[in-house]
């Protein structure tokens, strides 16, 4: 459930930081009763950015499929990755 806090609560930085880290969710900050800011931990920010990046890549892949572009064989891709990164 999202946390919504008034901007005056930002004075207590330790509490806000602990909330961000314990809830692993953004905290929405209001000013005069309206949304103003979003505060989150670095971990949450990185997770959200990774999700956005994944969604963009999925949308690009769907567009490539729709446009009939040549697809790579998954077995070949994984074999190539294993050959490149797995130590023998």
N, C-alpha and C positions, 0 to 999 in steps of 0.2 A: 504494500500500500504506500503510495507516495507521501512523503513528508512535505508539508507546506508550513513555512515559518515566516514571521514578519521580519523585515530587514533589521530591526533592532536586535534580534537574536544573534546577528553576526558579531556583536560585541564579545560574545562568549565563544571565541574561536576554538577552544579545546572541546567544548560540547559539540559544536558543529562538525569538527573533524572526526570525533568519535562516532557521531551519527552516520557520517558518510562512510566510514570504514566498516562499522558494524552492520549497517543495512545493505551495503553494496548497491545502493540506489542513489540517484540524484536527489537533492533537496531543493524544492522550489521556494524561492524567496519572493515575498510580496512587499510592495511599497504602496501605501495608501489603499490597501485592499485589492491591488491589481498585480498580476504577475510581473516580475521585474528581472530576476536573475535565476540561474540554476547553478548549484554548487555540487561538486562531486569529487570523489577521490581519484587519484591518478589511475588506479586499477580499473575503476568503473569507466572512466573516460577512455582508456585503451580498449576495454571490452566493447564499448559502444562504437568506437572507430573501427574496430575489427569487424563488427557486424555490418556496418555500413559498407565497408570494403567488400565483404563477402556478397552482400546483396547486389552491389554494382557488378561484380564479376559474374554472378548468376544471371543478371539481366543481360549482360554482354553475351554470355554463352547462349542464352535463349534466342537472342537476336541472330547470332551466327547460325544456329540450327534453323531458324525460320528462313534465313536467307540462303540456305542450302550449302553453307560452307563445309569444307572437308573436315571431318571429325577425326581426332586421334584415337587409336585403339588403347584402351586403359592398360591392358597387359603390357603393351610395348612401352608405354610411358613409365609404369612402375618398374619394369625391367631396367630401363635406362637410368632411372633414379637410383635403384639398388646398385647398379654397376658404378655409378658416379660417387655415391655417398657411403656405401657400406664398406667397412674395412675388412680386408681378408686376412 
